[in-house]
Amino acid sequence: MYASHGFLRSDIGDVDVVYHDGLYHLFHLVLPNHDFIAHAVSTDAMTWRRVKNALFVGDPGEWDDDMLWTMHVSPDPDEEGTWRMFYTGLSRSEYGRVQRIGMARSKDLMTWKRCRKGAYPLEIDGAYYESSIDEGRHWVSFRDPYFFIDPATGQRLLLSSARVRHGPVIRRGCVGLAREVEPDKFVFDPPLHRPGLYDDVEVPNLFVLDDRYYLLGSIREDTKIHYWYADSASGPFENFFNNVLLPNGNYAARVCRNGSKLLLFNFFAKTEYVYGREVVKKLLPPPKELVVAKDGRLLLRSHSGFNDLVTGSDKIDAAGQCRMLYGNPHAGIEDHDGAMFMKCRSGYEAFLLPGRHEEFRLSAEMTLEGSGKGGLVLRINEEGDGYYLSLDLINGIAQMRAWGANATPEFEHAFRYQPLQEAHFRGSKHGPWKIEVVAHGMYLEVSIDGFVVLSLVDDTFADGAVGFYAESATLGVRNVILERLTRPVIEHASEMVYTATHPPEEHAPVPGI
């Protein structure tokens, strides 16, 4: 987990990550000022160390003297060993209402120099797109650049978040397209993709995976990451019955290739209350690996980097190792045919595995009998306060909830029940289902049958018991492995910056990168 911190409250904004010579390089905005692009490095894509900032706003009077927005870093196709950063800039003289795209170069990814000649900054072409503050929403959308070289044709494409000139004002969002016809010379074409439904398609990505082209875009209407597919870079782009890649709260995704792996990075927007006001905190969760299902859908696997954080594990395979939390007389647990069967005919019961746990990864195979409900409890105390993972395995619905007593109860407000995140997956009427849960500091992740379903950040509960629950159902559970993970670090620095799970003085420093 990575987050911005300092004397005043600040957040990371949109991110971009490249992998080079054994290091992940993270470039990100810093909110709310948007006055520079920060740079951090990591060996595992999970724990980061800040290095020299990449770029600052321009001097007064320059075209980017107001704010810097989303960037994209890629190798320069015309200068071996050189990198280009396309970035979005705003001008104070225009009150930030016109977006342009500039470019900076670097030989080492550390020191960046603006290109102040030729075509830069790029301004969007009015032939296909809104280009004047007199149109549409009275600002010019031309941001979130993404550079892509088509492996089939060699064409150099610059994608952007743009808006067409015609149609309902709130549905003009599209993926803008310009071709680099000569070094640093671009010609605009009609949109690469126009859904015809959204106000904007933000932070576009284009990549090839298993011989198919995939286009990612973040949609503000539902705060989710969507995707489309095509047989060529020119489209047309189509979508599946469910084209949401990650559920609510995950936004502004960027892809990063490391050898044969394609990793997905994004920030997570976490709602907090500061002095009675609702604010949104943005953090960078661990990445996920993009894979393609047999039917062509994009799926995500949990980051393999968690394997390196395991410090020990326990196998729970006997009913005698577990205990019931509430003592429901209609509930019981027994061993049969190599599995633990957790039964609750009437009412609710939680079956807890041994010990208290903070940072862990739990994996198990689960079957469901009866017409009732089942799921997991995480970091739960003796009063039943903790996280509840509700699993509708038949209809394919997973929901994470924070549920417990209110610290300041008043009349009917004695409890807190907060749905944190919900997602749909392809369910099965038979099972068994392979369940994996990662709890690493504030980060919570749920995978079903090997693919990530939930990915969220929450700090309501720091530690507690872990187990399963049944309500008018019988859960068959086998191959239960509970792994202990090292404590998460937000940032490597002279003094370690940890997650909010524990006070810093309780733990020894972790060596830096």
Secondary structure, DSSP 4 states (H G I P E B T S, - for coil): -B---SSS--EEEEEEEEEETTEEEEEEEEETT--EEEEEEESSSSSBEE-S--EEPPPTTSTTSSEEEEEEEEE-TTSTT-EEEEEEEE-GGGTT-B-EEEEEEESSSSS-EE--STTPSB---TTTB--STTSTTSSB--EEEEEEE-TTT--EEEEEEEEBSSS-GGG-EEEEEEEEEETTEEEEEEEEE--SS-S--EEEEEEEETTEEEEEEEETTTTEEEEEEESSTT---B--S--EEE-TTEEEEEEEEETTEEEEEEEEEEEEEETTEEEEEEEBPPPEEEEE-TTS-EEEEE-GGGGGGEEEEEEE--GGG-EESS--TTEEEEEETTEEEEEEEEEEEEEEPSS-BSSEEEEEEEEEESSSEEEEEEEE-TTS-EEEEEEETTTTEEEEEEEEE-SS--TT--EEEEEEEEEE----SS--EEEEEEEETTEEEEEETTEEEEEEE--S---BEEEEEEEEEEEEEEEEEEEEEPPPEEE-SSS-EE-TTS-GGGSPPPP--
